[in-house]
Amino acid sequence: MTKIAVSADVTMEQAKAVVEASVRKARELNLLMNVAVVDAGGNLKFFTRMDDAWLGSIDIAIKKARTARLFDMPSGDLGRLAQPGQPLYHIEFSNDGLITFPGGIPLQDGTGHVVGAVGVSGSTVDNDQVVAEAGASAFNAAAP
């Protein structure tokens, strides 16, 4: 009988560490952010909205994380493929809505398997990306 490998999942503790590192970076940059971590299935695992962060960015942070997980690539990379004339034009209308600009990053375990993703929203896409990278770096530093 063939065994089917079961993919790992981001733990609650790892998700919390990603959010905490993202919030630290946001505070360092004097930003107000929404930070979401989704699990291997793209389901919300951990979320925080910093005091006074934009309400409209809640959904965007979650969708950036889901987008990164569903396609196992940074949301901004998918965005380049979704421009007019590119092969994935209008993909953002699939999967109940995707966000195809920077701020979503897949989280990979020590073997390279994607086990979740982080999504950040609340500022410019460049700032969102920097804060998401801080969260992803914290995950990578703790990965076995």
C-alpha positions as CSV (number, residue, x, y, z in Angstrom):
1,M,0.0,0.0,0.0
2,T,1.3,3.5,-0.9
3,K,1.4,6.0,1.9
4,I,0.3,9.5,1.0
5,A,2.3,12.3,2.6
6,V,0.3,14.6,4.8
7,S,1.4,18.2,4.6
8,A,2.2,19.9,7.8
9,D,0.4,23.0,9.0
10,V,1.5,26.2,10.6
11,T,0.9,25.9,14.4
12,M,-0.9,28.4,16.5
13,E,2.3,29.3,18.2
14,Q,4.1,29.9,14.9
15,A,1.2,31.9,13.6
16,K,1.3,34.1,16.7
17,A,5.1,34.6,16.3
18,V,4.6,35.7,12.7
19,V,1.9,38.2,13.8
20,E,4.0,39.5,16.7
21,A,7.1,40.0,14.5
22,S,5.0,41.8,11.9
23,V,3.5,44.1,14.5
24,R,6.9,44.9,15.9
25,K,8.1,45.9,12.4
26,A,4.9,48.0,11.9
27,R,5.5,49.8,15.2
28,E,9.2,50.4,14.2
29,L,8.0,52.0,11.0
30,N,5.2,53.9,12.8
31,L,2.5,52.1,10.8
32,L,-1.0,50.7,11.7
33,M,-1.5,47.3,10.2
34,N,-3.8,44.4,9.9
35,V,-1.9,41.1,9.9
36,A,-3.4,37.7,9.0
37,V,-1.9,34.2,9.0
38,V,-3.7,31.4,7.2
39,D,-3.0,27.6,7.5
40,A,-2.1,25.1,4.8
41,G,-5.7,25.0,3.6
42,G,-5.9,28.8,3.3
43,N,-8.1,29.1,6.4
44,L,-7.6,32.0,8.9
45,K,-5.3,30.8,11.7
46,F,-4.4,34.0,13.5
47,F,-5.3,37.7,13.0
48,T,-4.7,41.0,14.6
49,R,-5.8,44.5,13.8
50,M,-3.6,47.2,15.4
51,D,-5.5,49.9,17.2
52,D,-6.8,52.4,14.6
53,A,-5.7,50.4,11.6
54,W,-8.0,50.7,8.6
55,L,-11.2,48.6,8.8
56,G,-11.1,48.1,5.0
57,S,-7.7,46.5,5.3
58,I,-9.0,43.6,7.4
59,D,-10.3,41.8,4.3
60,I,-7.3,42.7,2.2
61,A,-4.8,41.3,4.7
62,I,-6.7,38.0,4.9
63,K,-7.1,37.8,1.1
64,K,-3.4,38.5,0.6
65,A,-2.5,35.6,2.9
66,R,-5.1,33.3,1.1
67,T,-3.8,34.4,-2.3
68,A,-0.2,33.6,-1.3
69,R,-1.2,30.2,0.1
70,L,-3.5,29.2,-2.8
71,F,-0.8,29.9,-5.4
72,D,2.2,29.2,-3.2
73,M,3.9,32.5,-4.3
74,P,4.0,36.0,-3.0
75,S,0.8,37.9,-3.9
76,G,2.9,40.5,-5.7
77,D,4.4,37.9,-8.0
78,L,0.9,36.7,-8.9
79,G,0.0,40.3,-9.6
80,R,2.6,40.6,-12.3
81,L,1.0,37.6,-14.1
82,A,-2.5,39.2,-13.7
83,Q,-1.8,42.4,-15.7
84,P,-3.6,43.0,-19.0
85,G,-2.0,40.9,-21.7
86,Q,-0.5,38.5,-19.2
87,P,-1.5,34.8,-18.9
88,L,-3.5,35.2,-15.6
89,Y,-5.4,38.4,-16.4
90,H,-8.5,38.7,-14.2
91,I,-7.4,35.8,-11.9
92,E,-8.3,38.1,-9.0
93,F,-12.0,37.4,-9.6
94,S,-11.5,33.7,-8.8
95,N,-11.6,31.9,-5.5
96,D,-14.1,34.4,-4.0
97,G,-11.6,37.2,-4.7
98,L,-7.9,37.4,-4.6
99,I,-5.5,40.3,-3.8
100,T,-2.7,40.4,-6.4
101,F,-0.5,43.1,-5.0
102,P,2.4,42.8,-2.5
103,G,1.9,42.0,1.1
104,G,1.2,38.2,1.0
105,I,4.0,35.7,1.5
106,P,3.9,31.9,1.8
107,L,5.3,30.3,4.9
108,Q,7.5,27.2,4.1
109,D,8.7,24.6,6.5
110,G,12.3,23.3,6.7
111,T,11.7,21.0,3.7
112,G,10.2,23.7,1.5
113,H,6.5,22.7,1.8
114,V,4.1,25.6,2.1
115,V,2.3,25.3,5.5
116,G,0.5,28.6,5.5
117,A,1.0,32.3,4.6
118,V,1.0,35.8,6.1
119,G,-0.9,38.8,4.7
120,V,-0.5,42.4,5.7
121,S,-2.5,45.5,4.8
122,G,-2.8,49.0,6.1
123,S,-0.2,51.2,4.3
124,T,1.5,51.4,0.9
125,V,2.1,48.0,-0.8
126,D,5.8,48.5,-0.2
127,N,5.3,48.9,3.5
128,D,2.8,46.0,3.6
129,Q,5.5,43.9,1.9
130,V,8.2,44.9,4.4
131,V,6.0,44.1,7.4
132,A,5.0,40.8,5.9
133,E,8.6,39.9,5.2
134,A,9.4,40.6,8.9
135,G,6.7,38.0,9.8
136,A,7.9,35.5,7.3
137,S,11.5,35.9,8.6
138,A,10.3,35.2,12.1
139,F,8.7,32.0,10.8
140,N,11.8,31.0,8.9
141,A,14.0,31.6,11.9
142,A,11.9,29.3,14.0
143,A,11.4,26.6,11.4
144,P,13.0,23.2,12.3
